[in-house]
Amino acid sequence: MKKILWIALVATFFFSCKKGTDEKYLPDSVGAINTLAVVIDNEMWKGKVGDEIRKYFAAPVDGLPWDEPLFSIHQMPPVVFDGFARNSRNIIVVQKEVEPGSGISEDPYAQPQKVAFFKGETDDDIIELIQKGAPKVIRTFKDHELKENVKRMKRSLNKETVLKEKLGISMTMPSVYKVAKQEEDFVWIRRELTKGHMNILAYELPLNGIPNDSTKVEAIIKMRDSIGERYIPGREEGMYMITEKAYAPYVFNASIAGRTSTETKGMWEVKNFFMAGPFINYIVEDKPNGRLLVIEGFTFAPSTNKRDYMFELETILKSLRFEES
């Protein structure tokens, strides 16, 4: 019996060691939020292939006061794509090869990591692949960045319960966000910046409060302006937050917490005062509770790029959860 146990122990140790040597060690991926490494020959980068990549991956973000790119791109030639350079969280590899192809790999060099590749025999072949594949790659990278943002937020998590108490919801956000105002069906949460602030609003409307027809955009603007007048005052009487009249908002269909939603991106301003910034708003059909839930993020950060601020707010809003009472 002792001999059998000894053989079993040795066999277990052998197979455990073999499994350990077969597993591939992957370092942690690196990079600021919304950065993208593009591995491509220098000449292609300077030509029409590079132009096509920039057209899609450095396109202006919707709803910002001035043009900011979807991703901050760092180009490198294939010869230097080795070692630490392979640890970027989001990578595009462009190569000249006889066999064309494109796709997305997960965690080939680091973790978590997404690597998209476009391979073709000629520049035109590669450009065609980029045109067809870019929308999916952008969605993949953006979803990847949302998850990374949530991961970073959880390092110092806001544990206040006001959203649950007032509206029966919760959102993942850093502890630097503090409650600025709360009423029976309204919550305003704020994060102070060195020059400015970031804000989250949450409130509810009747389930039929926003029509789903040609007047929808007008109704959303009217809703926002009424909330601004009631809850978001300016420095003096008659000043309050409204939707900027000179900037038509972008409106999209969306899904938040598995529920049908409307996404609106645009600019806010303070009535009768020179103060403005971008906002992102979600109107969520909360049929189980017989209401529309409205959650919004907006930023005031003069003379500062706002892409990453707004992406942080978008991440927080998309983390919405409905809590059981």
Secondary structure as the mmCIF struct_conf table of DSSP 4:
data_model
#
loop_
_struct_conf.conf_type_id
_struct_conf.id
_struct_conf.beg_label_comp_id
_struct_conf.beg_label_asym_id
_struct_conf.beg_label_seq_id
_struct_conf.end_label_comp_id
_struct_conf.end_label_asym_id
_struct_conf.end_label_seq_id
HELX_RH_AL_P HELX_RH_AL_P1 LYS A 2 ASP A 22
BEND BEND1 GLU A 23 GLU A 23
HELX_LH_PP_P HELX_LH_PP_P1 LYS A 24 TYR A 25
HELX_LH_PP_P HELX_LH_PP_P2 PRO A 27 PRO A 27
STRN STRN1 ASP A 28 ASP A 28
HELX_LH_PP_P HELX_LH_PP_P3 SER A 29 SER A 29
STRN STRN2 VAL A 30 VAL A 30
TURN_TY1_P TURN_TY1_P1 ILE A 33 ASN A 34
STRN STRN3 THR A 35 VAL A 39
HELX_RH_AL_P HELX_RH_AL_P2 ASN A 42 LYS A 46
BEND BEND2 GLY A 47 GLY A 47
HELX_RH_AL_P HELX_RH_AL_P3 LYS A 48 PHE A 57
TURN_TY1_P TURN_TY1_P2 ALA A 58 ALA A 58
HELX_LH_PP_P HELX_LH_PP_P4 ALA A 59 ALA A 59
STRN STRN4 PRO A 60 PRO A 60
HELX_LH_PP_P HELX_LH_PP_P5 VAL A 61 VAL A 61
TURN_TY1_P TURN_TY1_P3 ASP A 62 GLY A 63
BEND BEND3 PRO A 65 TRP A 66
STRN STRN5 PRO A 69 PRO A 69
BEND BEND4 LEU A 70 PHE A 71
STRN STRN6 SER A 72 MET A 76
HELX_RH_3T_P HELX_RH_3T_P1 PRO A 78 VAL A 80
BEND BEND5 ASP A 82 ASP A 82
HELX_RH_3T_P HELX_RH_3T_P2 GLY A 83 ASN A 87
STRN STRN7 SER A 88 SER A 88
BEND BEND6 ARG A 89 ARG A 89
STRN STRN8 ASN A 90 LYS A 96
BEND BEND7 VAL A 98 GLU A 99
STRN STRN9 GLY A 101 GLU A 106
BEND BEND8 ASP A 107 ALA A 110
STRN STRN10 GLN A 111 GLN A 111
BEND BEND9 PRO A 112 PRO A 112
STRN STRN11 LYS A 114 GLY A 120
BEND BEND10 GLU A 121 THR A 122
HELX_RH_AL_P HELX_RH_AL_P4 ASP A 123 MET A 153
HELX_RH_3T_P HELX_RH_3T_P3 LYS A 154 SER A 156
STRN STRN12 LEU A 157 LEU A 157
HELX_RH_AL_P HELX_RH_AL_P5 VAL A 162 LEU A 167
BEND BEND11 GLY A 168 GLY A 168
STRN STRN13 ILE A 169 SER A 170
STRN STRN14 PRO A 174 PRO A 174
TURN_TY1_P TURN_TY1_P4 SER A 175 VAL A 176
STRN STRN15 LYS A 178 GLU A 183
TURN_TY1_P TURN_TY1_P5 GLU A 184 ASP A 185
STRN STRN16 PHE A 186 LEU A 193
TURN_TY1_P TURN_TY1_P6 THR A 194 LYS A 195
STRN STRN17 GLY A 196 PRO A 206
TURN_TY1_P TURN_TY1_P7 LEU A 207 ASN A 208
BEND BEND12 GLY A 209 ILE A 210
BEND BEND13 ASN A 212 ASP A 213
TURN_TY1_P TURN_TY1_P8 SER A 214 THR A 215
HELX_RH_AL_P HELX_RH_AL_P6 LYS A 216 TYR A 231
STRN STRN18 PRO A 233 PRO A 233
BEND BEND14 ARG A 235 GLU A 236
TURN_TY1_P TURN_TY1_P9 GLU A 237 GLY A 238
STRN STRN19 TYR A 240 TYR A 240
STRN STRN20 MET A 241 THR A 243
TURN_TY1_P TURN_TY1_P10 LYS A 245 ALA A 246
BEND BEND15 TYR A 247 TYR A 247
HELX_LH_PP_P HELX_LH_PP_P6 ALA A 248 PRO A 249
STRN STRN21 TYR A 250 ILE A 256
TURN_TY1_P TURN_TY1_P11 ALA A 257 GLY A 258
STRN STRN22 ARG A 259 VAL A 270
TURN_TY1_P TURN_TY1_P12 LYS A 271 ASN A 272
STRN STRN23 PHE A 273 ASP A 286
HELX_RH_3T_P HELX_RH_3T_P4 LYS A 287 ASN A 289
TURN_TY1_P TURN_TY1_P13 GLY A 290 GLY A 290
STRN STRN24 ARG A 291 PHE A 300
TURN_TY1_P TURN_TY1_P14 PRO A 302 SER A 303
BEND BEND16 THR A 304 THR A 304
HELX_RH_AL_P HELX_RH_AL_P7 ARG A 307 LYS A 318
TURN_TY1_P TURN_TY1_P15 SER A 319 SER A 319
STRN STRN25 ARG A 321 PHE A 322
HELX_LH_PP_P HELX_LH_PP_P7 GLU A 323 GLU A 324
#
